[in-house]
Amino acid sequence: MDPAHLQAAEALEAVARAVAEWTVDQIHTDDPDMEIRYGGDSRRMWRHEVQSRVAHLVEALAADRSAIFTAHASWSRAAFMARDMGEQDVERSLHALKQVVRENLPADIVRRAEPMIDAALSETKNKVMPPPSELDRLADEGTLSRLYLLELLQRDREKAERIVHEQLEGGATLAEILTRIISPAMQEIGRMWHMQEASIADEHYCTAATQAIMARLRGQARRKPANGLVAVACSAGGDMHELGIRMVSDLLDVEGWHVECLGANMPSHEVAAVAGAQPHRGPADVIAVSAGTPLAIRSVAHLIRTVKEEGQAPDAAFMVGGMPFNMVPDLWKVVGADGFAASATDAPLVAADLARSRRSHARS
């Protein structure tokens, strides 16, 4: 990441709490009826909303990509619409944030942040459609995924597991099951939670049950012979999402990789240590890092930078993936990665290409 962009982001982050408080005050000054519409909890609710807004602006500044902030504002408006709240209040909050930034922050931050807020304002003036459903997109091809999710929402893990194991016994590969059934279902529960069609408990149960089901699937899937390649996989520090990186790890494993999946929220220095040569193996060929949220962008960049600086795996290639990298096509380059996998099922091919390229370069 560019040091100037990082410096601006860190400067905003240092005063983020104050900026959020001032913005909430400005929102209620601009519209005295706000507390009538939202009740006595209005300021607490808006404080949470604006703190999230500022946090996404920080990441957008660090990456110098306004789409990160614009997407967050659009999702917020969709959520307000789903909850029968005034989606125009999202626009009001953006105007208030812009005013607070302009009146209280250094010129360099204002110069960088104002165009991003303006881009979000422009987007919120357009007709906002609800987040698309992956299951709707799949149409008839998503039937098994719908059934899988339905069983989980009814708290019947055994029936959900039976659906995927029948496919495995029928000859489907692990990659096909993840692509056609599990991944679309998990995307849908995330969308449902955001649109208040499912509860936090629903989302947590479906995720936990799916992790258990995936572990059993991996134990029964056929594994190719070992290929001599080593992968270390994780989510960066602060990112608690790990389902995506576990999918990547399982798919690399069945392709014959030696995979060490470290899970979520991994400190950068720990990853650097593990990526180097160990008594039981050589250094990592590929380090796979997942980001489940735009708020993990700087953490991914920090992890990559730390591993490179510590130099214990100098020939390792960095492969990233996850929602923010799908949202901003060149973001993988911004964070310093060597490659990007658009989905878990793309990861084995991308990782193999990166490993071959690095090994070829090292020999030359």
Steps between C-alpha positions, in 0.01 A plus 500: 500500500615851425643661818317829437166320476576300813598815689172671410304191603679473832450870568125460449493184708666684788204738526232259376305491825484881517403524133217253560374693804510832314321343205223362721459845655485654152240247382271586790560874455414479129183303572345563845235235422763226495439403863125495436546254214761282669397543862713544807758258360564723200845626595631159603377345176649776287826491694540134408403570138737795456792327673468223244479759222819672616681166534421419136614847398833431674550183294399679180757772570772245572438320171410819309192322364170685543299189403566361849316789662231524232412133535463536876266798461289309245474198727397724788224655296376156394494392865306813598245426225465140617427620853243758382725778621552824311763417239529875438658519845804318362542790258457747786767320699742523209440874468561539873819295483624710209435820694679371810801385297520832314473714813718304741770300323830592332492608138676186376232273647223726370653493151503120498177426687256749344499341152431161658207635700372678188520175303294326769247785497469471125439128530234537769305735273455215255234236542646244740406139439519243780822295501459227237436145610753247376231232519271704275785535252555124498127435438440122461870427548467629855235249610735291715651811653152626592413167660830498690438849639136421581603199709754710689248777565271232641792391722525157340871455439466129432270555203723778367802274530316217327443725197870563446613144583258356248664719238847387608395135486351564156837605363501877552835650593558710810544805277164437332322464834653821633419688178147373441366451852693636795645828372173634350311405817746686721491805276123495526489480880733799511269693270195396702659620823586835344144540371353392836353184348708288741627557851856510629427165664395357161822620338721370781329160507524456123869593504590272791303208355660549160848498650425165663352361178801617297737326742319170445490555125872563488561174686309304235618681187764336283844660523750511215858388568719752679639757257779630722349849530441674832224752575435703813144635515330746734288809545692810607506647848164644605304304239285239674369343177651160432252297295642626171863426585403153625336432162822607328706282734283193442517540122877543502529194725306271265725621216800358685636809676638490852267759654523665839177692561549740789139623505379850571654805665866405454769744618738592219821404686360156578424441133853613409647246741283213379562582133870429536663156489390266780649174629232304316502694171659771292380861475156582365459523123174692532351704783122525452332789682125559510309819582135456590437874535643827363603584855777238465672661200778672692552189712558293186749757369676506837525121508652487152745779579604338831566159346706656223701713741576212735626299204448148632316392185662719230368293211141473623225645282202679657151411381204698632125468469170594658222754464700826478730357232200399289354847552813692390673313213853637553496502880722191515777704341446787745560273801816355345376151408629296206164361397127497566247217512147614423355196680614209713471269201732724297764492772675167416566605141616849598720361777657240270580766239657724764707216646628389158588857411688557826689172480596569140621848595697364796680244279595766248 
